[in-house]
Amino acid sequence: MRRRLAAAAALVLLAACSAPPEAPRAPAGEAPFVYLKNLDIITEWDPSKSYSNEIVAFQNIYETLTLWNPVTKKSMPRLATSWRASPDGRTWTFNLRHDVTFHTGRPLDAAAVKASIERTMAANTGASYIWDAVSSIRAEDHVTVTFTLKYPVPLDLVASSGYAAYIYDTKAAPDLGKWFSTGRDAGSGPYTVTRWQKGKEEELTLTAYDKYWGGWRSPHYSTVKYRVVPDPDNAWRMLLRGEASFVQRLNPRLFAKAAVTPGVRTSERPSFQTAMLLFNTATGPMKDVRVRRAIQKAIDYRGLIKDLKGAGSPASGIIPEGLLGHVPGRAPRQNLNAAVRLLQRAGYGPGGRPLRLRLTYGQGDTDWRLLATTLEATLKPLNVTIEARSMPWNTQWEQGRKRGQDIFAMYWWPDYADGYSYFGTVFRSADPPVFNLAYLRDQDLDELLEPVPELTVTDKTAAQRAYEQATKRVLDQRAAVALPWVVNYQRAYQGGIQGYVDNPAYPDVVFAYDLRPSG
C-alpha cells in the first residue's frame, strides 16, 4: 500500500513540476484554400448589417449560437452547446461553450451574446428582423443567456441564421461601425481577416485564429483566399492549374467536363436558392401591371430549364420545395399569345409603340446571360427590346436601390431555413428598399404577412394558407416578379480535398475549417 501511495505521490509531484500542455497552434505553411466567385465578396463589413455575398467569408470568421444541419434538418450546437424552451415557446435559454475568445482577445460570454444581438436589433437593417419577437435578453451567468419573446418563434432556428445572428465583440472599438468598415473583424470563428483589397481579384485573405476553441490538432487549412473571377473559363483553367481549390459555379459545359476530369471532384445538389426577375412596380413602363404580366408570360421557362442542363429546376410558387410555404402545382408556363394581348392593351406590342426594358444581372453569371439572350430573342418579334447589362454585384445593387432598371435579376435564399424571408424581405414594403427591388408597396400583403412568424410555431396550417395567399397576390395580382428556375448547385474542387458538404441554408459557403487539405 505504501509503495502505491509513494508512486502516486511521485506522479502528482511530476505533474506539478511539468509545464502545462501547450494549446494546439494553427497550422502554418500549407497551401491556401482558394475560393473563386464570379461576384464581389464583401458588400458590408459590419456583422449587424451584413446581408449579401460576404456570407461566404463571414461564416468562417463569425459564429452563431446554432447551426442548421442539412441531414437532420434541425439546429445543432455551435457557440451554444444546448438550449431549452418553455412550454409556451416564449422563453428560450441557451448554454454557451466555455473558454471561447473573440479575435480581439476578449472572452465570449453571455454578456457578449446579449450585447451583440441587442446591437444588431438596434441597427434595424438587413436581416435584423429575425429578432423581432425578442422582448428582452438576460445574461443569467457567464455561460447562460435567456431570451424572453413577445410571441413564440423557433429561436434555435432563428439563431442559426446566415445573417444577423453573428456573435461578435461589441467592445472592439469605440466607433464599431467605422472600425469594421476598414476590413477588420471581431468574430470568434476559426479564421480572421488579414487582408482586404476592395475591387481587386484577390479580394480577401483569412488566416487561422490560433486560439480557436475547436483546436487545430487535425489537418486544417491555415489560409483561405477569396478571389473574384467572373469568367468561368478562366476559373476552370485556374482549377486545372492548381491555382484554385474551389469554383463556386461553372456553366453546364464546364461542369460536365469537370465531372470526368481526373483530379477534380464535383458536387451537385438542389438548393433553396431561387432565380428572381424583380419588376419595377414604381416607375417606368413596368409600372403598368399589364406589361409586367406580359413579361411573365413571355419567358420560355421550359426551354431555360432544358438549356441549363441540370443547373436549374422548375420553380413552383415563390418558396422552394423543402420549406414551409412552398406551393406545389404553380410551375410557370410560357404563353406568347397572352403576352401579345397584354402588351397591346398597354399600347405596346406588334403594331403598337416600341418598348425598351433595361435588365441588369450579376457579372460573370452565364445562366443570367442565357436568360437575357433568350428573352431578347423572344420579345423582339413582339416589338420589345431588352437592354441587358451585366454588372459587379455592388454596382448592380446600388443602381437597383435607386430604381435604375426595369428588371433586376438576382438570386434569393432564406436568412435561415424558413420561407418567411422570401416575402418579409423581398416583397414587404420597405423605404428605402434593401432587397425589395420590385419596390412593391402593398398594405394588404403586409398585413397578411404580419402574423406568419408566430403562426409558423402555433399553427403551421394557417401559416401555409397565408403563404399561399401571399404567393397568389405577388405573382398573379401584382405580378411583381417572375421566377424562371430554382438553382441546382454545381461545384468543382480539387480532388484531394475531403470533408466538403454543401449546406443549402448557407448558400455558396464552404466551411473551410471542416475540410481536410489535399496532399
N, C-alpha and C positions, 0 to 999 in steps of 0.2 A: 504493500500500500504506500509506504514512504517513497519507494522508488518511483511509483506512478505520480505521486504528488510532486516529487522533485522534478520529474520530467515535464510535468505540466507547468511548473513554475518557470522552468528554463524556457519553455515555448513562449510563455507570457512575456518574460524578460526580452527574448529575442524580438518578439513583435513590437515591444515598446521601444527597443533601440533601433529598429529598422525604419527607414524612411517610408512614408505612406505611398501607396501605388500612384504613379502619375496618371492623370486622366488622359485617355487616348487623344492624340492630336490629329488635326485634319490632315488628310493625305497631301503630299506635295510632289510636284514633278511629273505627274501623269499628264497625258494629252488631254486637252479640254473637251468637254461635251459641247458641240457646236450645233445650235438650233437655227434653222433657216425658216424665215417667214416672209410672205410677199408684201406685208404692210408694216408701217411703223410699229415699234414695240411700245413705247411709252407715250401716253396721252396726258396722264395725270399722275404725279408722284405722291400726292397726299393719300394715304390709305383710307381716310374718311370719305374722300370724294372719288376715288378710283372707280371707273365704270366702263373700261374699254379694253383694248388689246393687251395692256400691261398685266392682265391676269396670268399670262403665260410665264412671266417672271415673278410676279408678286406671290404666287403660290409656292415659290421656292424661297422667298425672302420672309414672308409673314406667315403666321399660322392662325387658325380659327379654333374655337373650342371643340368643334367636332368636324368630322369629315364624312361625306356621303360615300357609302360603299356600293359600287355598281353590281356586286354579286348578291348581297343580302337586300339591297335597295332600302337600307336603313342607315341611320347615323352611327358612326363608330368613334372611338376616342381619338383625340388629337391633343390639344392642351388640357382638355378635361378628361379625366380618367373614368368618371362615372357621373350620372345625373339622375334626378328623380323629379317627378311632377306630382302635385297634389291631385286628389280625385277630381276636382273641378277644372283642372288644367290651367289654373290661374297663378300658380306659384311653382317656379322651377328652381332647383338647387343643383349647382354644378360643383364637383370636387376637382381641384386642379392638380396638375403634376407638381412635385416638389423640385426645388433646385433648378428651375428654368430661369435663364437670364436673357435679357434683350442684347442686341448687338452693341448697345451703348454701355453695357456692363451692369446696368441696374437689374434687380430681380423682377421677375414676372410673378405677381401675386394677385390676390383677389381685388385689392385696391387698384392695381393697374388695369385689370379687366374692366372694372367699373368705370374708370376714367376714360379708357379708350372708347368704350361703347357709348358713353354719355357724350363724348366729343363728336363721335360720328352722328349720333342723333341730332345734336345741335347744329351740325353742318347743314342738315335738311336738304341734301342734294344727292345726285346719283342714286344709289340703291338704299339710302338711309331709311326709306320707308319700311324696310324689313323689320325694323324695331318699333313700328307704330303701336303695337299692342302693349309695349312696356310702359308701366306706370312708374316703377322705381327699381333701383338696383342697390343691393346691400352687400357689403363685404362682411361676412359673418366672422371670419378669422383670416389667417394668412392664405389659406388654400380653399376657402369655401365662399361662393358667391351665390346670392339668391335674387331672382327676378320676380317681381310682382307684376301681373298683367292686368290690363283693363278688360280683356276678353281672351278666351283660350285660343292659342295657336300652337302648332308643334314646334316649340322653341328649340328642341335639339336639332331639327331640320333647318330652321332659320339660322342657327349658329354655325351651320356648315356652308353657308352661302359663299359663292365665289367672289362676292363683292360686299363691302360694308360690314363684314363680320370679322375683319382682321383685328387682332390684339396687338397693340404697339405701345411704345414708351412715350406717353404724353409729356414727359419731363425732359425730353431730349434737347429742347431749346426753348427759350422764351417765346420767340415767334416761330411756332412749329411749321406753319404753312410756308413761310419764306425759307426755312431750313430744308424742308422736303424738296422745294422747287429746284434746288441746285443739284439734285440727284443723290440725295442721302436717304438712308432708311433707318428705321427704329424697330425692326422686327425681331423675331425670336427663331426664325427658320434656319435651316441648315446652311444657307448661303447669304452673303451680304454683298452690297454693291461696292465695287472697286473702281469702276469706270463707266461713264456715260458720255456718249458723243451724239448729241441730238442731230438728226438728219443724216448721219453717216451710215454706211453699210454695216460696219461692225459697231452697232449702236450701244450695246450694253454688255458689261462683263461682271460676273459674280464670282466670288471665291468662297471657299468653305469657312464657316464660322467655327473656330477651334473649340469653343465651349458649348457646342450644340448638345442639347440634352439627350439626343438619340445616340451620341457617341460615334466614333469613327473606326471601330475595330475591324469591320468588314471592308472589302474593297469598295471605294467610292470615287466619284469624280471630285477633284479639288477645284476645278474651274468650269464655269458654264458661260458660254458666249452666245449672244443673240445677234444674228445678222439679218439684215433686210435685203432680200434678193427677189425682186419682182419677177424676173424671167425664169419660168420653170425649167427651160432647157439648161440655163446656166446653173440652177440649183442641182439638177441631175448630174451635170458634169462635176460639180464640186463634191457631190456624194461619192461618185466613182473614183475621184482622185484622193479621197480620204480627207478633204478639206472641210467636210460637213459630216456630222453624226446623224442628223435627223432632219428630214424635209417634211414640213407640216402639210403641204399639199402638192400634188402633181396633177397634170392633166391626164385624162384616160389613156392616151397613147403611152406616156412615160410610166404610168403606174403599171400598165400591162407589161412593159419592158422590165420594170423593177422586179415583178413577180417571178421572172425566170432568169434573173441575173445572179450568178454566184457571188457570194459575199454580201448580198443585200437582203434584208428582211422587209416584209410588208405587213401592214395591219389594216384591216377593213372591217368596219362595223357601223351599224345605224347610230344616229346621233339624236340629240334634242335640238339641233341647230336648223333653223328654218330660213330659207331664202325669201326675202320680202322685197316687193316693189311698192314703196310707200308713195302714194299720190298726193300732190299738193292740193289740199282741200280749201286753202285760204286765198290763194292768188293765182292769176294766170288762167289759161284756158281750162285747166283741170279743176278749177273751182266749180265748173258745171258737172254735176253728178252724172249726166248722160255721157260726157266724154270719158269719165273715169270708168263707167260700166263698159263702154265700148272697148277701152284698152284691156280691161279684164277679159273680155270675151275674145279678143283678137289673139291672145297668146296661145301658141301651139304647145300646150302642156305635155301631151303625149310625145310629141316629136322631141322636145327638150330632154325628157327622161331617157328616150332612146339614144339621143346623141351624147348624153352624159356617160353612157357606158358603165353604169354601176355607181357613179359618183353621186347620184341623187335618186330619191324615191318619191312617188306622188304624195303631195300634201293633201290632207283632208281636214278642213277647218283651219284654225289658227294654231292650236296647240298640238304638238306632235304626239304620235302614239306612245303610250307608256306613262303618260302623265294625266292626272285628273284634269278634265276639261277638254280632252280630245273628243272630237265629234266625228264618228265614222260615217262613211257614205257621202262625204262632201268633197270628193276629189273634183277639181275644176275641169271643164271641157272647153275646147275651142268652139266658137260659133261665129263665123265670119259674117254670115247674113245678119245676125242680130247686131254685130258690131257696126255694120254699114248703116242699118236703120237708126241706131242711136246717134251715130255721127251726123247723119243727115238731119235728124230732129234738132241737133245743136247747131246746124248751119254749116257743117263741115262735110267731109266725105266726098265721094265721087260727084262731081258737078257742083260742089259747094266751095266754100273758102278753103284754101290750103291751111293745114295745121302743122305747126312745128312744136315739138316737145323736146325739152332738154333732160337727158338721163345721165346721172353720174353713178360711177361704181368704183370699187377699190382697185388700185393699180396692181397689175400682175395677176388678176383673177381671171383665168381663162374660161371659167364657167359663166361668169357675168358677161364676158366678151362674146361668148357663144349666144347668150340670150339677146344681147344688144344687136348682134348681126342678124339673128333670126327674126327679131321683132321689126327691125328696119326693113327687111325684105318683105315681111308680111303686110306691113302698113303702107308701104309705098304705093301699091295699086289703089289704096283707099284715100289717096291724097293727103297722107300723113307722113311727115318726115321726122325721124328720130335723130337727134343730135347727141350721140353718146360720147362721154368723156370719162376716161379713167384717171383717177387721182390718188395721191398718197392719202391714207385714211384721215390724218389730221386735217388736211386741206379740204377733203370732201365733207367731213363733219362740220367744220367751221362754216363752210358755204351753206350747208343744209340748215344750220341754226339761223341763218339769215334769209331763209326761203329762196335760195338761189338756184332752184331747179324745179322741174315739173315732176320728175320721178326720181326718187332716192333709192338706190339698190343697196341693201345691206343684209347681213345675217343677224339673226337674233337667237339667243339661247336663254334659258332661265337663270335668274340670280341664284336660286337653289332649286333642287329637284321638285318643282311645283309649277303649275301652269299660270299662276297669277301675274307674274311679271310680263307675260306677253301682252296682257291687257292693261295692267296697272301702270306700266311704264311707257308702252308704245302708243296706246290709244286713249289713255285717260288725259283729260285737259291739263295742259302744262304751259305756263308762260313765265319765263321764256322756255322754249322747247329744249329738252335734253335729247331724248330719243323719240318723242312724239313728232317725228319728221313728216307726218301727214298733216300736222297742225290741226288735228281734229279737236273740235270743242263741242261736246255733246253732253249736256247735263243729264239727260235720261240714261245714257251709258254710264256716266259717273255714279249716279245713284244706284244703278243695277250692280255695279262692281263693289260698292261700299261694304256690304256685309260678307263678301266672298271669303276673305281670310278666316273669319270666325266660323263660317259655315263649313269650311274645309275640315274643321275638327268636330263641330257639333252635328252637322247634317250634310254628309257628302252628297246625298241625292239632290238636296236643294242647291248645293254648290254646283253640281253638274248641270242642273237646269239653268242656273244663272249663266254659266259659261256658254251653254247652247244658245241662249237668248242674245248674249253679247256677241257671239260669233255671227249670228244672223244679222245683227244690227251693223256690225263693222263691215262685213263682206257684202251683204245684199242691200240694206237700206242706205248705208252711207258710202259703200264702195270705196273705202279708203285705202285699200291695199289689194295686191294680187300676190299669191303665194305659189310660185312656179314649181318648187320642189323642197323636200327635206333632205339635208346633206347626209350622205354616207361618207364617213371618214375614210380616207385612203392615204396612209402614211408610208414612208420608206425610210429605213435607217440601217446603219451599219450592222452586218450580220453577227458580229461578236457580242453585241450589247444584249444583256439579259435583264429581265425584270420590268420591261415596259408594259404598262396597262393603260388603255385608252378609257378614261372615265368621262362619260357624257355630261356629267354635272359640272365639269371643269373643262370646257371646250378648248382644244389645242394645247392644254397644259401637259408638259412632261415633268413628272415629279423626279427630278434628277437624283435626289438622294436615294431613291429606291432602285436605281439602276446599278448593274454590275458592269464595270467597264470592260471593253474588249481587250484581248491581249495585244 
